């Protein structure tokens, strides 16, 4: 059955305010918005523990062990009613000469248009493989897939993983949704620096580049550093 174009346009305009409320209402978005920078770190620790407990993390552990940086979005909410939207907060830690630096905080979001309805909450882990990938989290705005290459992270046994170093994406992405672990592509998602969270954590105005150069030795972030290193040790 064909829908009259004028009626379809009217329907979209009529429901747009409802869609906006669905996507951005505090009740729905609160799981994606941490109460504080410290709370975001604690949620990231829980995500790493959850991923480490999965039975098929050998390959992910291997790429984590070789990473130049690790970034986490503990909860990203995707919701939509004709107009879709998604939002989450995250943080990144950089590794250099075996030591960790940061964190710097960022936001991740996106939008889509189409006939859709529902709400989905997903957590993401990003394994950053090179400087270009790190820079993607330090710019004021980065569109994954366009400004930085991103690919679904390899899973399964290391012998079966397509991880040719010359073809490696700048960023590998993994997701956890409803207890399920998988590599997932995030082309089109947009990253932006969270000035608010960086100032909250560091106690002063600070750029993302400055934050990522500071040693990750504060007791607030050490539990996350330990979980990353614990996961890396599972590599086979």
Buried (B, 14 or more C-beta within 10 A) or exposed (E): EEEEEEEEEEEBEEBEEEBEEBBEEEEBBEBBBBEEBEEBBBBBBBBBEBBBEBEEBBBBBBBBBBBBBBBBBBBBBBBBBBBBBBBBBBBBBBBEEEEBBBBBBBBBBBEEEEEBEEBEBBBBBBBBBBEBBBBBBBBEEBBBBEBBBBBBBBBEEBEEBEBEEEEBBBBBBBBBBEEEBBBBBBEEBBBBBBBEBBBBBBEEEBBBEBBBBBEBEEEEBBBBBEBBBBBBEBBE
